[in-house]
Amino acid sequence: MGAEQIISLVTETVSTQVFGVWFLIGAALVFFMQAGFAMVETGFTRAKNAGNIIMKNLMDFCIGTVVFVLLGFSLMMAEDYVMGFIGIPNLDIFRNFPGFIEENASSFVFNLVFCATAATIVSGAMAERTKFLSYCIYSGVISLFVYPVEAGWVWNSQGWLVQLGFHDFAGSAAIHSVGGVTALIGAVLVGPRLGKYMEDEEGKVKKVNAIPGHSITLGALGCFILWFGWYGFNGAAAWDNTSLASIFLTTTIAPAVATVTTMLFTWIKNGKPDVSMCLNASLAGLVGITAGCDALDALGSVIVGIVSGILVVAVVEILDLKLHIDDPVGAVGVHLANGVWGTAAVGLLANPDAPAGLRGLFYTGDPGLLWVQLLGILAILAWTAALMTVTFAIIKRTVGLRVEPEEEIKGLDSTEHGLLSAYADFAPAVESLDYGCGNVIAVTGDTPAAEAIPVKKEPTLVPDGVPKLTKVEIICRESRFEALKSAMMALGITGMTVSHVLGCGVQKGKPEYYRGVQVEASLLPKIQVDIVVSRVPVSSVVETAKRVLYTGHIGDGKIFIYDVEDVVKVRTGETGYDALQDVE
């Protein structure tokens, strides 16, 4: 054996070993994407359901593992494959473990984490109103039957779509479209969240309410985790350095272009760039490039990103504003719409010079690949829709799909899991939604009656210098507080109580938009300063506050004046005028 042959053999061996290890590292990255999905869904929904969402994202992987071990993997990747449609279970993982780990262990792990991804997509579209038991059931069905069968068509070498030349490198169709169409069916059948759509006497929707997520920060963290994990999602099956580099390149360009496109689109349309939609756009671009990450060039990735960035906004807003389908996280717009687009994009934009060497319509004029791609995505959607519609219908008629209205209002953390709050040290926000269910008594919190129903009394003003006790309550802009505090201290005020509050006057501020839905700015952040005075003249406090706070714009603030019956200093026992003096 010559030196060149030895070098070639060593290079081939090293490359095979390296990419075998990289394949499993990629599987670990895809598993970490579960954390990303959990954070996106948690951040885009309300705090009272955060624990429920974390539990669902944990259990869809764990339940999926159990059923994938028992049956799912055999249906997908068995060597005994019936007519290119379904595998015959052989249970080699139990009957012949040494042979299984030698031949199939890597494939099993990688397809398992992909399977979990398909299942977890559904959770976000049905969040905040679905029974946990029902979620466990349909998540198990996806991992047991739905994903293994259609994914076998796509990735088992004997699958009928593989034989036709269908190309879905990392799962725009096999994973994201499956999760997306299931999310759409589930969202329709479970119905919208209480208070999301207001109806008139004839049952027609007269108003769409925005229900903002409780933590855009968590949503952004989830987006970054998913983008990071996507390099394993798309890149794990690369076969050499060139293909891996090309996949990383396209997997970076498409989401970045999609995000910029959505930023500009929402900026022009709404007057300001939409943060949550830009996060969705990053994921939409990733979904769009997943099928053809090895088959598209840089230009193709840019086109995919531009279309994905517009498509995700259009679909999210059409579902919400026109069709009145409540999808809290935008799962349908991200995964279904862009899964279909990404699959079709292979047939349109595949460059023969890219690593996969496929012939797209725009580069070669050959429509053959496009027709195969369209046939494949239609078959996958039809299979998934049929099985999941039946599954949801059975669940709805047996254990029930949706929680009771009282449970939904209280939050699924407490009613489904006995968890008082996922944020035990933080007070929940008080909601202002009209739930449209008069027979339900909603407990909104522990807000004192004096704050919830303020009583304001006009005092009898007396001449300056008389030791009378008066409370001055000042509501002002946050930006003017430091100036107000300094002016009050200079005036001789010895103490004040300061609170962050939400409120509004007759003018409710300029309307803003959340995911294309107008948010009524009825509760605006303000600072409330409470001062009780005796020696300092009330008129001086009022005039000083007016002078400091005035800007000439609506919303400068309000000043309320109350009589105070008495004051007690706890440490000394002094009362009245003496209790307010700082004599030490």
C-alpha positions in Angstrom: 0.0 0.0 0.0 1.5 3.3 -1.1 1.8 6.5 0.9 -1.1 8.2 -0.9 -3.4 5.3 -0.2 -2.4 5.3 3.5 -3.0 9.0 3.8 -6.4 8.7 2.0 -7.4 5.8 4.3 -6.4 7.7 7.5 -8.2 10.9 6.3 -11.3 8.9 5.5 -11.2 7.1 8.9 -10.7 10.3 10.8 -13.4 12.1 8.9 -15.9 9.3 9.5 -15.1 9.2 13.2 -15.2 13.0 13.6 -18.5 13.4 11.8 -19.9 10.4 13.8 -19.1 12.3 17.0 -20.4 15.6 15.5 -23.7 13.8 14.7 -24.3 13.0 18.3 -23.2 16.5 19.4 -25.8 17.8 17.0 -28.4 15.6 18.7 -27.4 17.1 22.0 -27.9 20.6 20.6 -31.3 19.7 19.3 -32.2 18.4 22.8 -31.2 21.8 24.2 -33.7 23.4 21.9 -36.4 22.0 24.3 -35.2 24.7 26.7 -35.6 27.3 23.9 -39.2 26.2 23.1 -40.0 26.3 26.8 -38.7 29.8 27.3 -40.3 31.2 24.1 -43.7 29.8 25.1 -43.4 30.8 28.8 -42.4 34.4 27.9 -45.1 34.8 25.3 -47.9 33.8 27.7 -49.0 34.9 31.2 -47.2 34.3 34.4 -50.1 32.4 36.0 -49.4 29.5 33.5 -45.6 29.5 33.5 -45.3 26.3 35.6 -47.8 24.5 33.4 -45.9 25.4 30.3 -42.5 24.2 31.8 -44.1 21.0 32.8 -45.6 20.4 29.3 -42.2 21.0 27.6 -40.5 18.6 30.0 -43.1 15.9 29.6 -43.5 15.9 25.8 -39.8 14.9 25.6 -40.1 12.3 28.4 -43.4 10.8 27.1 -42.0 10.9 23.6 -39.0 8.9 24.6 -41.1 6.2 26.2 -43.4 5.7 23.1 -40.5 6.2 20.6 -38.6 3.4 22.4 -41.6 1.1 22.4 -42.8 1.5 18.9 -42.1 4.8 17.2 -38.5 4.2 16.0 -39.4 0.8 14.6 -42.3 2.3 12.6 -39.9 4.9 11.2 -36.6 3.2 10.5 -37.2 -0.6 10.6 -35.4 -2.5 7.8 -38.6 -4.4 7.2 -40.5 -1.5 5.5 -43.9 -2.3 3.9 -44.5 -0.7 0.5 -42.4 2.4 1.4 -45.1 3.4 3.9 -44.5 2.0 7.4 -41.9 -0.2 9.2 -42.7 -3.5 10.9 -41.8 -3.3 14.6 -38.9 -5.7 15.5 -38.1 -4.4 19.0 -34.4 -5.0 18.4 -33.6 -2.3 21.0 -34.8 -4.9 23.6 -34.2 -8.2 21.7 -30.7 -7.5 20.2 -29.2 -4.6 22.1 -25.6 -5.1 21.0 -26.6 -5.2 17.3 -28.9 -2.2 17.8 -26.3 0.1 19.3 -23.9 -1.0 16.6 -26.3 -0.2 13.8 -29.0 2.2 15.0 -28.1 3.9 18.3 -27.0 7.2 16.8 -30.0 7.3 14.4 -32.3 6.5 17.3 -31.0 9.4 19.5 -31.1 11.9 16.7 -34.6 11.0 15.5 -35.9 11.0 19.1 -34.9 14.6 19.7 -36.4 15.5 16.3 -39.6 13.8 17.3 -39.7 15.8 20.6 -39.4 19.0 18.6 -42.5 18.1 16.5 -44.5 17.4 19.6 -43.5 20.6 21.5 -44.5 23.0 18.7 -48.1 22.2 19.4 -48.0 23.3 23.0 -47.7 27.1 22.4 -50.7 27.4 20.1 -53.0 25.7 22.7 -51.4 27.3 25.8 -53.2 28.7 28.8 -56.5 26.7 28.3 -55.7 23.1 27.6 -56.0 20.2 30.1 -52.6 18.8 31.1 -53.9 15.2 30.8 -55.1 16.0 27.3 -51.8 17.4 26.3 -50.0 14.3 27.5 -52.3 12.1 25.4 -52.0 14.0 22.1 -48.3 14.6 22.6 -47.9 10.8 23.0 -49.9 10.2 19.8 -47.6 12.5 17.8 -44.5 10.7 19.0 -46.0 7.2 18.7 -47.7 7.3 15.2 -47.8 10.7 13.5 -44.1 11.6 13.3 -42.6 8.1 12.9 -44.7 7.2 9.9 -44.3 10.4 7.9 -40.7 10.9 8.9 -40.0 7.3 7.6 -41.3 8.4 4.2 -38.8 11.2 4.2 -35.7 9.7 5.8 -35.9 5.9 5.7 -34.1 5.0 2.5 -37.0 2.8 1.6 -39.6 5.5 2.1 -41.8 6.3 -0.9 -41.0 10.0 -0.8 -37.3 9.3 -0.7 -37.7 7.1 -3.7 -39.4 9.9 -5.6 -36.5 12.3 -4.8 -38.2 14.4 -2.1 -35.7 16.6 -0.3 -36.2 17.7 3.3 -32.7 17.8 4.8 -33.6 18.6 8.4 -37.3 18.8 8.7 -39.2 21.8 7.4 -41.9 19.4 6.3 -41.3 16.3 8.5 -41.1 18.2 11.7 -42.2 21.9 11.5 -45.1 21.5 9.2 -46.3 18.5 11.2 -46.1 20.5 14.5 -47.6 23.6 12.8 -50.7 21.9 11.3 -51.3 20.1 14.5 -51.1 23.4 16.3 -53.6 24.9 14.0 -56.1 22.1 14.4 -55.7 22.1 18.2 -56.1 25.9 18.4 -59.3 25.7 16.4 -60.8 22.8 18.4 -59.8 24.1 21.9 -61.1 27.6 21.1 -59.6 31.0 22.1 -58.6 32.1 25.5 -61.3 33.8 27.6 -61.3 37.6 26.9 -59.3 37.3 23.7 -62.3 38.1 21.4 -65.3 40.2 22.4 -68.6 39.3 20.6 -71.7 41.3 20.0 -75.3 40.1 20.6 -75.2 38.2 17.2 -72.0 36.3 18.1 -69.8 38.3 15.7 -66.4 39.4 17.0 -66.5 43.1 17.5 -63.1 43.5 19.1 -59.8 41.6 19.3 -57.9 42.1 22.6 -54.1 41.9 22.9 -52.9 39.6 25.7 -49.2 40.4 26.0 -46.8 37.8 27.2 -45.4 38.3 30.7 -41.7 38.3 29.8 -40.3 39.2 26.4 -36.9 38.7 28.1 -37.6 35.0 28.5 -39.0 34.9 24.9 -35.8 36.4 23.6 -33.6 34.0 25.6 -35.6 31.1 24.1 -35.1 32.5 20.6 -31.3 32.7 21.1 -31.3 29.2 22.5 -33.2 27.9 19.5 -31.0 29.7 17.0 -27.9 28.2 18.7 -29.4 24.7 18.7 -30.5 25.0 15.1 -26.8 24.7 14.0 -27.1 21.1 15.3 -30.6 20.7 14.0 -29.5 21.5 10.4 -25.8 20.7 10.6 -25.6 17.4 12.4 -26.2 15.3 9.2 -23.5 17.1 7.2 -21.2 14.6 5.5 -18.0 16.7 5.1 -16.4 20.0 6.0 -17.7 21.8 2.9 -21.3 20.7 3.4 -21.1 21.6 7.1 -19.8 25.1 6.4 -22.4 25.7 3.7 -25.2 24.6 6.1 -24.0 26.9 8.8 -23.8 29.8 6.3 -27.4 29.3 5.0 -28.7 28.7 8.6 -27.3 32.1 9.6 -28.3 34.2 6.6 -32.0 33.2 6.4 -33.1 34.0 10.0 -31.0 37.2 10.0 -32.6 38.5 6.8 -36.1 37.4 8.0 -35.7 39.3 11.3 -34.5 42.5 9.5 -37.5 42.1 7.1 -40.0 41.8 9.9 -38.4 44.7 11.8 -38.8 47.0 8.7 -42.3 45.6 7.9 -43.8 46.1 11.3 -42.0 49.5 11.7 -43.6 50.8 8.5 -47.0 49.2 9.2 -47.4 50.0 13.0 -45.1 53.0 13.4 -42.7 51.0 15.6 -40.7 47.8 15.2 -42.5 44.9 17.0 -40.2 43.0 19.4 -42.2 39.8 19.7 -42.8 39.5 16.0 -39.0 40.0 15.3 -38.3 37.1 17.7 -40.9 35.0 15.7 -39.2 36.1 12.5 -35.9 34.7 13.5 -37.5 31.3 14.1 -39.5 31.6 10.9 -36.3 32.1 8.9 -34.8 29.1 10.6 -37.8 27.0 9.8 -37.8 28.2 6.2 -34.2 27.3 5.5 -34.3 23.9 7.3 -35.4 21.8 4.3 -32.9 23.3 1.9 -30.0 24.3 4.1 -27.7 22.0 2.1 -29.2 22.8 -1.3 -29.5 26.6 -1.4 -26.8 29.2 -1.9 -26.5 32.6 -0.2 -28.9 34.3 -2.6 -31.5 31.6 -2.1 -31.1 32.0 1.7 -31.7 35.7 1.4 -34.9 35.1 -0.6 -36.1 32.5 1.9 -35.5 35.0 4.7 -37.3 37.9 3.0 -40.4 35.7 2.3 -40.3 34.2 5.8 -40.1 37.6 7.5 -43.3 38.8 5.7 -45.1 35.5 5.8 -44.9 35.1 9.6 -46.4 38.5 10.2 -49.1 38.1 7.6 -50.2 34.6 8.9 -50.1 35.6 12.6 -52.3 38.7 11.9 -54.7 36.9 9.6 -55.3 34.1 12.1 -55.8 36.6 14.9 -57.6 39.6 13.3 -59.5 37.9 10.5 -60.0 34.2 11.3 -60.1 34.8 15.1 -57.9 31.7 15.9 -56.0 32.3 19.1 -52.3 31.2 18.8 -50.5 32.9 21.7 -47.0 32.2 20.5 -47.4 32.3 16.7 -46.7 28.6 16.2 -48.8 28.3 13.1 -47.2 31.3 11.4 -43.7 30.2 12.3 -43.9 26.4 11.8 -46.7 25.6 9.4 -46.5 28.6 7.0 -42.7 28.6 6.9 -42.5 24.8 6.9 -44.5 24.7 3.7 -42.6 27.6 2.3 -39.2 26.1 3.1 -40.2 22.8 1.5 -41.4 24.5 -1.7 -38.3 26.7 -1.7 -36.1 23.7 -2.3 -37.9 23.1 -5.6 -37.7 26.7 -6.5 -34.2 27.8 -5.3 -32.0 24.7 -5.1 -28.6 25.5 -6.8 -26.8 22.7 -8.5 -23.6 24.1 -7.3 -24.6 23.8 -3.6 -23.4 20.7 -1.7 -26.7 18.8 -2.3 -26.4 19.3 -6.1 -30.2 19.6 -6.6 -31.8 21.2 -9.6 -34.2 24.0 -8.6 -36.7 25.7 -11.1 -35.1 29.1 -10.9 -31.6 27.9 -11.7 -32.3 25.2 -14.3 -35.9 25.7 -15.5 -36.7 22.2 -14.5 -40.0 22.0 -12.5 -39.5 18.3 -11.6 -38.1 18.8 -8.1 -40.8 21.4 -7.3 -43.6 19.0 -8.1 -42.1 16.3 -5.9 -41.7 18.8 -3.1 -45.3 19.9 -3.4 -46.6 16.3 -3.5 -44.5 15.5 -0.4 -45.7 18.4 1.7 -49.3 17.8 0.8 -49.0 14.1 1.7 -47.4 14.9 5.1 -50.0 17.5 5.9 -52.9 15.2 4.9 -51.6 12.4 7.1 -51.0 14.6 10.1 -54.3 16.5 9.8 -56.3 13.2 9.5 -54.8 11.5 12.5 -54.7 14.6 14.8 -58.2 15.7 14.0 -59.4 12.2 15.0 -57.2 12.3 18.1 -58.4 15.7 19.3 -62.0 14.8 18.6 -61.7 11.6 20.7 -60.0 13.5 23.5 -62.7 16.2 23.4 -65.5 13.7 23.7 -63.8 11.6 26.5 -61.5 13.3 29.0 -62.1 16.8 27.6 -59.7 19.1 25.8 -60.2 22.4 27.7 -60.2 23.4 31.4 -63.2 25.0 33.1 -63.5 28.8 32.8 -62.8 29.3 36.5 -59.6 27.3 36.2 -58.5 29.3 33.2 -59.0 32.6 34.9 -57.1 31.5 38.0 -54.3 30.0 35.9 -53.2 26.5 35.2 -50.3 26.6 37.6 -52.6 26.4 40.6 -55.5 24.4 39.2 -53.6 21.8 37.2 -50.5 21.4 39.3 -51.2 22.9 42.8 -48.4 25.5 42.2 -49.5 28.8 43.7 -47.1 30.7 41.4 -44.0 30.0 39.3 -42.7 33.3 40.6 -43.4 33.0 44.3 -41.6 36.2 45.4 -43.4 38.4 42.8 -46.9 39.8 42.9 -49.0 38.9 39.8 -50.3 41.7 37.5 -54.0 42.5 37.8 -55.7 41.7 34.5 -58.2 44.1 32.9 -59.8 41.7 30.4 -63.5 41.2 30.1 -63.8 37.4 30.1 -67.3 37.4 28.8 -68.6 34.9 31.3 -70.9 36.5 33.8 -71.4 33.4 35.9 -67.8 33.3 36.8 -66.4 35.2 39.8 -62.9 36.2 39.0 -60.6 36.8 42.0 -58.0 39.3 40.7 -55.7 39.7 43.6 -55.2 41.3 47.1 -55.4 44.9 46.1 -56.6 46.9 49.1 -60.0 48.5 48.7 -58.5 51.9 49.3 -56.5 51.5 46.2 -59.0 49.7 44.1 -61.8 52.1 44.9 -60.2 55.4 46.0 -62.2 57.8 48.1 -61.1 61.5 47.7 -62.3 64.1 50.2 -61.9 67.9 49.8 -60.4 69.3 52.9 -61.2 72.5 54.7 -58.1 74.7 54.1 -57.0 76.8 57.0 -54.5 79.7 57.1 -50.8 78.9 56.8 -48.9 78.3 60.0 -51.7 76.5 61.8 -50.6 73.0 62.9 -53.1 71.1 60.8 -52.4 67.7 59.4 -52.8 67.3 55.6 -52.0 64.6 53.1 -50.8 65.6 49.7 -50.9 62.8 47.1 -49.0 63.6 43.9 -49.2 61.4 40.7 -46.5 62.3 38.3 -44.3 61.1 35.4 -41.4 58.8 36.3 -39.0 61.1 34.6 -39.9 64.0 36.9 -39.6 62.2 40.2 -36.0 63.2 41.0 -36.8 66.8 40.4 -39.9 66.6 42.6 -38.0 64.9 45.4 -35.2 67.5 45.4 -37.7 70.3 45.4 -39.7 68.8 48.3 -36.6 68.3 50.4 -35.5 71.9 49.7 -38.9 73.0 50.9 -38.4 71.3 54.3 -40.4 68.1 53.8 -39.0 65.5 56.2 -40.6 62.3 54.8 -42.5 60.9 51.8 -43.8 57.5 50.6 -43.1 56.7 47.0 -44.8 54.0 44.9 -44.8 52.8 41.3 -48.4 52.7 40.2 -50.4 52.1 37.0 -53.3 54.4 36.1 -54.9 56.7 33.6 -57.0 59.8 33.2 -59.5 60.8 30.5 -56.7 60.6 27.9 -55.5 57.1 27.7 -52.3 57.7 25.7 -51.3 56.8 22.2 -52.4 53.3 21.2 -49.6 50.7 20.7 -49.6 47.3 18.9 -48.7 43.9 20.2 -48.3 41.3 17.4 -50.5 43.4 15.1 -53.3 43.9 17.7 -53.9 47.3 19.1 -53.2 47.6 22.8 -55.3 50.2 24.6 -52.9 52.1 26.8 -55.4 52.5 29.6 -53.0 51.8 32.4 -49.8 53.9 32.2 -46.8 53.7 34.6 -46.7 56.6 37.0 -45.0 57.5 40.3 -47.2 58.2 43.4 -45.7 60.4 46.1 -47.5 60.7 49.4 -46.6 63.5 51.8 -48.2 64.4 55.1 -47.4 68.0 56.2 -48.1 70.2 59.1 -45.4 72.9 59.6 -44.8 73.4 55.8 -47.8 75.2 54.2 -49.9 73.1 52.0 -50.1 75.8 49.4 -46.2 75.8 49.2 -46.2 72.1 48.6 -48.8 72.4 45.9 -47.3 75.3 44.1 -43.8 73.8 44.2 -45.0 70.5 42.8 -46.9 72.2 40.0 -43.8 74.3 39.1 -41.5 71.2 39.0 -43.9 68.8 37.2 -45.3 71.1 34.6 -44.2 70.4 31.0 -47.2 71.5 29.1 -48.1 68.0 27.9 -51.1 65.9 28.8 -50.3 63.5 31.6 -48.1 65.8 33.7 -49.9 64.5 36.7 -52.5 65.2 39.4 -52.4 66.4 43.0 -54.9 65.3 45.6 -55.3 66.9 49.0 -56.8 65.1 52.0 -57.5 65.9 55.7 -55.6 63.7 58.1 -57.2 62.9 61.5 -54.0 62.1 63.4 -50.5 60.7 63.1 -48.6 58.5 65.6 -44.9 58.1 65.7 -44.4 54.4 66.7 -40.9 54.8 68.3 -41.7 57.7 70.6 -45.5 57.6 70.9 -45.8 61.2 69.8 -49.0 62.2 68.0 -50.3 64.9 65.8 -48.0 67.9 64.9 -45.2 66.6 67.1 -45.1 63.2 65.4 -44.2 64.9 62.1 -41.3 66.9 63.4 -37.7 65.9 63.0 -36.2 67.3 66.2 -33.2 65.0 66.7 
